[in-house]
Amino acid sequence: MIYILQKAVSRPSEESDSMEESKADASELLPKENPGPLPLSVRRAKQLISLFTMVQNPNMTHLKLGEVVVLPPLWIRCDGSDPEHTYWLGAEPLKAGNKIVGINLYMVTCDGPTAYKTCFANLEELKMQHKIMHHSSVVTTKGFAQYELLRAAAIEDTIVEPESSIYVDITWNTVDKILETPPLISAATLNIALEPGDPRSPVYQLYRELQFLLALAEGLKTGVTKWPEPLEPESAVELVQEFVADLKKKLDGSWVSGNRNGMEKIRCDTEAVDSSIKSIFSERGDLDFAEQLWCKMKCVSSYQELIECFTLILESLEHGEIQPWIHHGSSSLLSKLIQQSYHGKMEAVSLTGITPIQMLLEIGLDKMKKDYVNFFIGQELATLTSLDYFISTSVDLQEQVHRVQKLHHMLEIMVSCTVLLQFKHESLFPWTQICIKYYRENPLDEKHVFQLPVSSALVKKFYQDSHPEVWKVDISSGHGPKEVKTTWQVSTNPPVEHMMSNNTGLLSDSTVNASIEEKTYFITVVKCSQVHFR
């Protein structure tokens, strides 16, 4: 826990008389935007840091404060009004056991945005300043760089939506110069946040299918179903009629291979998928009757159309006009009716209320679960045992749908890593296990940032000719509680949320492919000093 100190937001007096209210300008009656955190003056912040230090000093007995209680670290927002442009001051008690022996004092200064061509600090000078300030003869350096891979790896018409991001964080020991490119022996972590739903995504068709599944689940829960707009030239009823007609022909022996085009058309789950993904997310060739029916009925656009489709199917089953096959183990109501039809007996089903919606939801769930399992197992990224949680039927339909959403999110991540970043199985497999573990333990979070370890050599081609979003060097000396650190950092975004700058618009011109002259950075310096209580 830490304390953050900032200026309180002043509120207008509620005791204004009616005359003053009547004279108020109309603009004052409009809702005011939240100004965000308000900083204190640097002078006032320093006074408060001094008071904090005195309170924590056990030698200040004349203050008669009683027993000193160790307080959490204190950080104070500052307005940057001093020559150094200080935006944070901090103080953290130093402890030896339960005793306070000193205080760590921090100062965070920031300038910018500054053009990249501006002469940045010299590393040797920074190291010398640190040595002089802390009376140390030996210092160590550690580097950190963050690169955005999403734009660097973007393929036209396949890039994921702006809300998504792919960054790589790289750390290494022994920095030789400011803004050096990380060496290949660096430790790297991929940070991926992908929100599904971009029409340009290679698996967008599957996403649309999932959205219809979610609409059915919502309709089952609330009683109100949002039907999709008709997009196909043929209605769902017409598609089901053709489907049943083909099955009847096959049963009576009049079906020939020339008519197979209609049967092949039902396997359309991924036919609109970008060619770059077809090799890893191929359409299944083992769709049973219920899955094929889902492919026809996922374009149903009204409750009445849904009733007509199922009426046609149930009448054909009841009269023995079709004898479709289904996968073993399917637990949907339609599958049970099909199994009963094999013996010439079918229980009566009333296609009223939520029953037809539930029937369609069940066959859609079965089909989509198999699609995702087919991908993860087919690509040798997971085993059936590890995916059992996501495809279990021991929970209610709403929870089953929720878990299928998790599968889709994992699919989007792995597809992006494969298509956009071109990673191989040796990287994808452990990443899949990380995603599976997270989603077995946590609810769906499409904004979650997955942190995946990666070799810096694998991502070097994406960042070696790019400018970092963040680059910093830590200069350290001392050990344990006596360790002190100086940090010098550049970043494309303001590192301090309350930082005031009239030049932040310059950042809009800063791109991954920008020239050195166009790139702009904020420069941040964090200094630490220690006060020891005798």
MARKOLPA-325391 format. One record per residue (C-alpha): x, y, z; residue number from 1. Coordinates in steps of 0.5 Angstrom, whole numbers, plus 2048, in hexadecimal, padded with zeros to 3 digits. Example, Ala and Ser with C-alpha at 12.3 -4.5 7.8 and 13.67 -1.06 7.14 Angstrom:
(guza (819,7F7,810),1)
(guza (81B,7FE,80E),2)
This chain:
(guza (800,800,800),1)
(guza (802,807,7FF),2)
(guza (7FF,80E,800),3)
(guza (7FE,813,7FA),4)
(guza (7FE,81A,7FC),5)
(guza (7FA,81F,7F7),6)
(guza (7F6,825,7F7),7)
(guza (7EF,825,7F9),8)
(guza (7EA,827,7F4),9)
(guza (7E6,82D,7F6),10)
(guza (7DF,82D,7F6),11)
(guza (7DB,833,7F5),12)
(guza (7D7,836,7FB),13)
(guza (7D0,833,7FC),14)
(guza (7CE,839,800),15)
(guza (7CE,83E,7FA),16)
(guza (7C7,842,7FA),17)
(guza (7C2,842,7F5),18)
(guza (7C4,849,7F2),19)
(guza (7CB,846,7F1),20)
(guza (7C9,840,7ED),21)
(guza (7C4,844,7E9),22)
(guza (7CA,848,7E7),23)
(guza (7CE,842,7E5),24)
(guza (7D1,841,7DE),25)
(guza (7CD,83C,7DA),26)
(guza (7D4,838,7D9),27)
(guza (7D5,837,7E1),28)
(guza (7CF,833,7E1),29)
(guza (7D2,82E,7DC),30)
(guza (7D5,828,7DF),31)
(guza (7DC,829,7E0),32)
(guza (7E1,823,7DD),33)
(guza (7E5,820,7E3),34)
(guza (7EC,823,7E3),35)
(guza (7EF,81D,7E5),36)
(guza (7F4,81D,7EB),37)
(guza (7F7,824,7ED),38)
(guza (7FE,825,7EF),39)
(guza (801,829,7F5),40)
(guza (806,82E,7F4),41)
(guza (80D,82B,7F4),42)
(guza (80F,830,7FA),43)
(guza (809,82D,7FE),44)
(guza (80A,826,7FC),45)
(guza (811,827,7FF),46)
(guza (80F,82A,806),47)
(guza (80A,824,806),48)
(guza (810,81F,805),49)
(guza (814,822,80A),50)
(guza (80E,821,80F),51)
(guza (80D,81A,80D),52)
(guza (815,819,80E),53)
(guza (815,81C,815),54)
(guza (80F,818,817),55)
(guza (812,812,815),56)
(guza (819,814,819),57)
(guza (819,810,820),58)
(guza (81E,815,822),59)
(guza (819,81B,822),60)
(guza (817,81A,829),61)
(guza (816,821,82B),62)
(guza (810,821,826),63)
(guza (80D,81C,82B),64)
(guza (80A,818,826),65)
(guza (80A,811,82A),66)
(guza (80C,80B,827),67)
(guza (80E,80B,81F),68)
(guza (809,808,81B),69)
(guza (80C,806,814),70)
(guza (808,809,80F),71)
(guza (807,807,808),72)
(guza (80B,80A,802),73)
(guza (808,811,801),74)
(guza (808,814,7FA),75)
(guza (806,81B,7F8),76)
(guza (804,81E,7F1),77)
(guza (807,824,7EF),78)
(guza (806,829,7EA),79)
(guza (80D,82A,7E7),80)
(guza (80D,831,7E8),81)
(guza (815,831,7EB),82)
(guza (81B,831,7E6),83)
(guza (81C,82A,7E6),84)
(guza (814,828,7E4),85)
(guza (813,824,7EA),86)
(guza (80C,820,7E9),87)
(guza (80D,81B,7EF),88)
(guza (810,81B,7F6),89)
(guza (811,815,7FA),90)
(guza (813,812,801),91)
(guza (813,80B,803),92)
(guza (816,809,80A),93)
(guza (81C,805,80B),94)
(guza (81B,7FF,810),95)
(guza (820,7FA,813),96)
(guza (81B,7F5,816),97)
(guza (816,7F9,81A),98)
(guza (81A,7FF,81B),99)
(guza (81A,805,816),100)
(guza (821,807,814),101)
(guza (820,80C,80F),102)
(guza (81C,80F,809),103)
(guza (81D,80E,801),104)
(guza (81B,814,7FE),105)
(guza (819,814,7F6),106)
(guza (819,81A,7F1),107)
(guza (815,819,7EA),108)
(guza (817,81E,7E5),109)
(guza (814,81E,7DE),110)
(guza (815,823,7D8),111)
(guza (812,822,7D1),112)
(guza (810,820,7CC),113)
(guza (817,821,7C9),114)
(guza (819,820,7C2),115)
(guza (81D,819,7C1),116)
(guza (823,81D,7BE),117)
(guza (823,821,7C4),118)
(guza (82A,81F,7C8),119)
(guza (828,81B,7CD),120)
(guza (82C,819,7D4),121)
(guza (833,816,7D3),122)
(guza (833,80F,7D7),123)
(guza (83A,810,7DA),124)
(guza (838,817,7DC),125)
(guza (832,814,7E0),126)
(guza (836,80F,7E3),127)
(guza (83B,814,7E5),128)
(guza (835,818,7E8),129)
(guza (833,812,7EC),130)
(guza (83A,810,7EF),131)
(guza (83B,817,7F1),132)
(guza (834,818,7F4),133)
(guza (834,811,7F8),134)
(guza (83C,811,7F9),135)
(guza (83C,80A,7F6),136)
(guza (842,808,7F2),137)
(guza (83E,802,7EE),138)
(guza (838,802,7EA),139)
(guza (834,7FD,7E6),140)
(guza (82F,7FF,7E1),141)
(guza (829,7FB,7DE),142)
(guza (825,7FD,7D8),143)
(guza (81D,7FC,7D6),144)
(guza (81A,7FE,7D0),145)
(guza (813,7FD,7CD),146)
(guza (811,7FC,7C6),147)
(guza (80A,7FC,7C3),148)
(guza (80A,7F6,7BE),149)
(guza (803,7F7,7BC),150)
(guza (804,7FC,7B7),151)
(guza (80B,7FA,7B5),152)
(guza (808,7F3,7B3),153)
(guza (801,7F6,7B0),154)
(guza (7FF,7F2,7AA),155)
(guza (7FA,7F6,7A6),156)
(guza (7F3,7F4,7A7),157)
(guza (7F5,7EF,7AC),158)
(guza (7F7,7F4,7B2),159)
(guza (7F3,7F3,7B8),160)
(guza (7EF,7F9,7BB),161)
(guza (7F2,7FF,7BE),162)
(guza (7EF,7FD,7C5),163)
(guza (7F4,7F7,7C5),164)
(guza (7FC,7F8,7C6),165)
(guza (802,7F4,7C5),166)
(guza (808,7F6,7C9),167)
(guza (80F,7F3,7CB),168)
(guza (812,7F5,7D1),169)
(guza (81A,7F3,7D1),170)
(guza (81F,7F4,7D7),171)
(guza (826,7F3,7D7),172)
(guza (82C,7F4,7DB),173)
(guza (832,7F8,7DA),174)
(guza (830,7FE,7D5),175)
(guza (835,801,7D1),176)
(guza (832,807,7CE),177)
(guza (82B,80B,7CE),178)
(guza (826,808,7CA),179)
(guza (82A,802,7C8),180)
(guza (826,7FD,7C5),181)
(guza (825,7F7,7CA),182)
(guza (82A,7F1,7C9),183)
(guza (828,7EA,7C6),184)
(guza (829,7E7,7CD),185)
(guza (824,7EC,7D0),186)
(guza (81E,7E9,7D4),187)
(guza (818,7EB,7D0),188)
(guza (810,7EB,7D2),189)
(guza (80B,7EB,7CD),190)
(guza (805,7EF,7D0),191)
(guza (7FE,7EE,7CC),192)
(guza (7F8,7F1,7CC),193)
(guza (7F3,7EF,7C7),194)
(guza (7EB,7F1,7C7),195)
(guza (7E8,7EC,7C2),196)
(guza (7E3,7EF,7BD),197)
(guza (7E7,7F3,7B7),198)
(guza (7E4,7F1,7B0),199)
(guza (7EB,7F1,7AE),200)
(guza (7ED,7EB,7B3),201)
(guza (7EF,7E4,7AF),202)
(guza (7E9,7E1,7B4),203)
(guza (7E4,7E6,7B3),204)
(guza (7DF,7E1,7B0),205)
(guza (7E0,7DD,7B6),206)
(guza (7DF,7E3,7BB),207)
(guza (7D8,7E5,7B7),208)
(guza (7D6,7DE,7B8),209)
(guza (7D8,7DE,7C0),210)
(guza (7D4,7E5,7C0),211)
(guza (7CE,7E2,7BE),212)
(guza (7CF,7DC,7C3),213)
(guza (7CF,7E2,7C8),214)
(guza (7C9,7E5,7C5),215)
(guza (7C5,7DE,7C6),216)
(guza (7C8,7DD,7CD),217)
(guza (7C6,7E4,7CF),218)
(guza (7BF,7E3,7CC),219)
(guza (7BE,7DD,7D0),220)
(guza (7C0,7E1,7D7),221)
(guza (7BC,7E7,7D6),222)
(guza (7B6,7E4,7D1),223)
(guza (7B8,7EA,7CC),224)
(guza (7BC,7E7,7C6),225)
(guza (7C0,7EC,7C1),226)
(guza (7C0,7E9,7BA),227)
(guza (7C5,7EA,7B5),228)
(guza (7C4,7EE,7AF),229)
(guza (7C3,7E9,7A9),230)
(guza (7CA,7E9,7A5),231)
(guza (7C9,7E3,7A1),232)
(guza (7C5,7E3,79A),233)
(guza (7C1,7DD,79C),234)
(guza (7BD,7DD,7A3),235)
(guza (7BF,7D8,7A8),236)
(guza (7B8,7D4,7A7),237)
(guza (7BA,7D4,79F),238)
(guza (7C1,7D1,7A1),239)
(guza (7BE,7CC,7A6),240)
(guza (7B9,7CA,7A1),241)
(guza (7BF,7C9,79C),242)
(guza (7C2,7C5,7A1),243)
(guza (7BD,7C0,7A3),244)
(guza (7BB,7BF,79B),245)
(guza (7C3,7BD,79A),246)
(guza (7C2,7B8,7A0),247)
(guza (7BC,7B5,79E),248)
(guza (7BF,7B4,797),249)
(guza (7C5,7B1,79A),250)
(guza (7C0,7AC,79E),251)
(guza (7BC,7AA,798),252)
(guza (7C3,7A9,794),253)
(guza (7C1,7AF,78F),254)
(guza (7C7,7B3,792),255)
(guza (7CD,7B3,78D),256)
(guza (7D4,7B6,78E),257)
(guza (7D2,7BC,789),258)
(guza (7CD,7BF,78F),259)
(guza (7D3,7BF,794),260)
(guza (7D4,7C6,793),261)
(guza (7CE,7C7,797),262)
(guza (7D1,7C3,79D),263)
(guza (7D8,7C6,79C),264)
(guza (7D4,7CD,79D),265)
(guza (7D2,7CB,7A4),266)
(guza (7DA,7CB,7A6),267)
(guza (7DA,7D2,7A5),268)
(guza (7DD,7D4,7AC),269)
(guza (7E3,7D6,7AA),270)
(guza (7E3,7D7,7A3),271)
(guza (7E3,7DF,7A3),272)
(guza (7E9,7DF,7A8),273)
(guza (7EF,7E2,7A5),274)
(guza (7F4,7DD,7A1),275)
(guza (7F9,7DE,7A6),276)
(guza (7F6,7DB,7AB),277)
(guza (7F3,7D5,7A7),278)
(guza (7F9,7D1,7A8),279)
(guza (7F8,7D1,7B0),280)
(guza (7F0,7D2,7B1),281)
(guza (7EE,7CD,7AC),282)
(guza (7E6,7CB,7AB),283)
(guza (7E4,7C5,7AE),284)
(guza (7E2,7BF,7AA),285)
(guza (7DE,7BB,7AF),286)
(guza (7D8,7C0,7B0),287)
(guza (7D3,7BB,7B2),288)
(guza (7CB,7BD,7B1),289)
(guza (7CA,7C2,7B7),290)
(guza (7D1,7C6,7B5),291)
(guza (7CF,7C6,7AE),292)
(guza (7C8,7C8,7B0),293)
(guza (7CB,7CE,7B4),294)
(guza (7CF,7D0,7AE),295)
(guza (7C8,7D1,7AB),296)
(guza (7C4,7D4,7B0),297)
(guza (7CA,7D9,7B3),298)
(guza (7C7,7DE,7AE),299)
(guza (7C0,7DD,7B1),300)
(guza (7BD,7E4,7B2),301)
(guza (7B6,7E4,7B6),302)
(guza (7B3,7DF,7BB),303)
(guza (7AE,7DD,7B6),304)
(guza (7B3,7DB,7B1),305)
(guza (7B6,7D7,7B6),306)
(guza (7B0,7D3,7B8),307)
(guza (7AF,7D2,7B0),308)
(guza (7B6,7CF,7B0),309)
(guza (7B5,7CA,7B6),310)
(guza (7AE,7C8,7B4),311)
(guza (7B1,7C6,7AD),312)
(guza (7B6,7C2,7B0),313)
(guza (7B2,7BF,7B5),314)
(guza (7AD,7BD,7B0),315)
(guza (7B2,7B9,7AC),316)
(guza (7B5,7B6,7B2),317)
(guza (7AE,7B3,7B4),318)
(guza (7AC,7B1,7AD),319)
(guza (7B3,7AD,7AC),320)
(guza (7B4,7B1,7A6),321)
(guza (7BB,7B3,7A8),322)
(guza (7C0,7AE,7AD),323)
(guza (7C6,7B3,7AE),324)
(guza (7CC,7B1,7B2),325)
(guza (7CE,7B5,7B8),326)
(guza (7D5,7B5,7BC),327)
(guza (7D5,7B0,7C2),328)
(guza (7D4,7B4,7C9),329)
(guza (7D0,7B9,7C7),330)
(guza (7CB,7BB,7CC),331)
(guza (7C7,7C0,7C9),332)
(guza (7BF,7C0,7C8),333)
(guza (7BF,7BF,7C1),334)
(guza (7C5,7B9,7C1),335)
(guza (7C0,7B6,7C6),336)
(guza (7BA,7B6,7C1),337)
(guza (7BF,7B4,7BB),338)
(guza (7C1,7AE,7BF),339)
(guza (7BA,7AC,7C1),340)
(guza (7B8,7AD,7BA),341)
(guza (7BC,7A7,7B8),342)
(guza (7B7,7A3,7BC),343)
(guza (7B1,7A6,7B9),344)
(guza (7AF,7A9,7C0),345)
(guza (7B0,7B1,7C1),346)
(guza (7AD,7B4,7C7),347)
(guza (7A9,7BA,7C6),348)
(guza (7AC,7C1,7C6),349)
(guza (7A8,7C7,7C6),350)
(guza (7AC,7CD,7C2),351)
(guza (7A9,7D2,7C7),352)
(guza (7AD,7D7,7CB),353)
(guza (7B4,7D6,7CC),354)
(guza (7B5,7CF,7CA),355)
(guza (7B7,7D0,7C3),356)
(guza (7BC,7D6,7C5),357)
(guza (7BF,7D1,7CA),358)
(guza (7BF,7CB,7C5),359)
(guza (7C3,7D0,7C0),360)
(guza (7C7,7D2,7C5),361)
(guza (7C9,7CB,7C7),362)
(guza (7CB,7C9,7C0),363)
(guza (7CF,7CF,7BF),364)
(guza (7D3,7CE,7C6),365)
(guza (7D4,7C7,7C4),366)
(guza (7D7,7C9,7BD),367)
(guza (7DB,7CF,7BF),368)
(guza (7DE,7CB,7C5),369)
(guza (7E1,7C6,7C0),370)
(guza (7E3,7CC,7BB),371)
(guza (7E8,7CE,7C1),372)
(guza (7EA,7C7,7C3),373)
(guza (7EC,7C6,7BC),374)
(guza (7F0,7CC,7BB),375)
(guza (7F4,7CB,7C2),376)
(guza (7F5,7C3,7C1),377)
(guza (7F6,7C4,7BA),378)
(guza (7FC,7C9,7BB),379)
(guza (7FE,7C5,7C1),380)
(guza (7FD,7CB,7C6),381)
(guza (7F9,7C7,7CB),382)
(guza (7F6,7C0,7CD),383)
(guza (7EF,7BE,7CD),384)
(guza (7F0,7BD,7D5),385)
(guza (7F3,7C5,7D6),386)
(guza (7ED,7C7,7D2),387)
(guza (7E8,7C3,7D6),388)
(guza (7E6,7C9,7DA),389)
(guza (7E4,7CD,7D4),390)
(guza (7E0,7C8,7D1),391)
(guza (7DC,7C5,7D7),392)
(guza (7D5,7C4,7D7),393)
(guza (7D4,7C3,7DE),394)
(guza (7D3,7CA,7DF),395)
(guza (7CD,7CE,7DC),396)
(guza (7CC,7D1,7D5),397)
(guza (7CE,7D8,7D7),398)
(guza (7D4,7D6,7DA),399)
(guza (7D6,7D2,7D4),400)
(guza (7D5,7D8,7D0),401)
(guza (7DA,7DC,7D5),402)
(guza (7DF,7D6,7D4),403)
(guza (7DE,7D6,7CC),404)
(guza (7E0,7DE,7CC),405)
(guza (7E6,7DC,7D0),406)
(guza (7E8,7D7,7CB),407)
(guza (7E7,7DC,7C5),408)
(guza (7EB,7E1,7C9),409)
(guza (7F1,7DC,7C9),410)
(guza (7F0,7DB,7C2),411)
(guza (7F1,7E2,7C0),412)
(guza (7F7,7E3,7C4),413)
(guza (7FA,7DD,7C1),414)
(guza (7F8,7DE,7BA),415)
(guza (7FB,7E5,7BB),416)
(guza (802,7E2,7BD),417)
(guza (802,7DE,7B7),418)
(guza (7FF,7E2,7B2),419)
(guza (802,7E9,7B4),420)
(guza (808,7E7,7B7),421)
(guza (809,7E1,7B4),422)
(guza (80B,7DD,7BA),423)
(guza (80C,7D5,7BA),424)
(guza (80A,7D0,7BE),425)
(guza (80F,7D0,7C3),426)
(guza (80D,7D7,7C6),427)
(guza (806,7D6,7C5),428)
(guza (805,7CF,7C9),429)
(guza (807,7D2,7CF),430)
(guza (803,7D9,7CE),431)
(guza (7FD,7D5,7CD),432)
(guza (7FE,7D1,7D4),433)
(guza (7FF,7D8,7D7),434)
(guza (7F8,7DA,7D4),435)
(guza (7F5,7D4,7D6),436)
(guza (7F7,7D5,7DD),437)
(guza (7F5,7DC,7DE),438)
(guza (7EE,7DA,7DB),439)
(guza (7ED,7D4,7DF),440)
(guza (7EE,7D9,7E5),441)
(guza (7EB,7DF,7E3),442)
(guza (7E5,7E2,7E0),443)
(guza (7E5,7E4,7D8),444)
(guza (7E9,7EB,7D8),445)
(guza (7EA,7ED,7D1),446)
(guza (7EE,7F3,7D3),447)
(guza (7F3,7EF,7D7),448)
(guza (7FA,7EF,7D5),449)
(guza (7FD,7E8,7D4),450)
(guza (805,7E8,7D6),451)
(guza (808,7E3,7D2),452)
(guza (810,7E2,7D2),453)
(guza (813,7E2,7CC),454)
(guza (81A,7E2,7C9),455)
(guza (81D,7E9,7C7),456)
(guza (820,7E6,7C1),457)
(guza (819,7E4,7BF),458)
(guza (816,7EB,7BF),459)
(guza (81C,7EE,7BD),460)
(guza (81A,7EF,7B6),461)
(guza (814,7F3,7B8),462)
(guza (818,7F8,7BC),463)
(guza (81F,7F9,7BA),464)
(guza (81D,7FE,7B5),465)
(guza (818,801,7B9),466)
(guza (818,807,7BF),467)
(guza (816,804,7C6),468)
(guza (810,807,7C9),469)
(guza (814,807,7D0),470)
(guza (81B,806,7D1),471)
(guza (81F,807,7D7),472)
(guza (825,805,7DB),473)
(guza (826,804,7E3),474)
(guza (82C,806,7E6),475)
(guza (82D,803,7ED),476)
(guza (832,802,7F2),477)
(guza (832,7FF,7F9),478)
(guza (82F,7F9,7FB),479)
(guza (829,7F7,7FF),480)
(guza (825,7FD,803),481)
(guza (82B,801,801),482)
(guza (82A,800,7FA),483)
(guza (828,807,7F6),484)
(guza (826,808,7EF),485)
(guza (826,80D,7EA),486)
(guza (821,80C,7E4),487)
(guza (822,810,7DD),488)
(guza (81C,80E,7D9),489)
(guza (819,811,7D2),490)
(guza (812,80F,7D0),491)
(guza (80D,811,7CA),492)
(guza (807,812,7CF),493)
(guza (807,817,7D5),494)
(guza (80A,812,7DB),495)
(guza (806,817,7E0),496)
(guza (7FE,817,7DF),497)
(guza (7FE,81E,7E3),498)
(guza (804,821,7DE),499)
(guza (802,828,7DB),500)
(guza (804,829,7D4),501)
(guza (802,82D,7CE),502)
(guza (806,829,7C9),503)
(guza (803,822,7CA),504)
(guza (800,822,7C3),505)
(guza (806,821,7C0),506)
(guza (806,81A,7C2),507)
(guza (800,819,7BD),508)
(guza (805,819,7B8),509)
(guza (80A,814,7BB),510)
(guza (809,80D,7B8),511)
(guza (80D,807,7B7),512)
(guza (810,808,7B1),513)
(guza (811,810,7B2),514)
(guza (818,813,7B1),515)
(guza (81D,814,7B6),516)
(guza (81B,81C,7B5),517)
(guza (814,81B,7B6),518)
(guza (814,816,7BD),519)
(guza (813,81A,7C3),520)
(guza (814,817,7CA),521)
(guza (812,819,7D1),522)
(guza (819,819,7D6),523)
(guza (818,817,7DD),524)
(guza (81D,816,7E2),525)
(guza (81C,813,7E9),526)
(guza (821,814,7EE),527)
(guza (822,811,7F5),528)
(guza (825,813,7FB),529)
(guza (826,810,802),530)
(guza (825,814,809),531)
(guza (828,80F,80F),532)
(guza (826,811,816),533)
(guza (82B,810,81B),534)
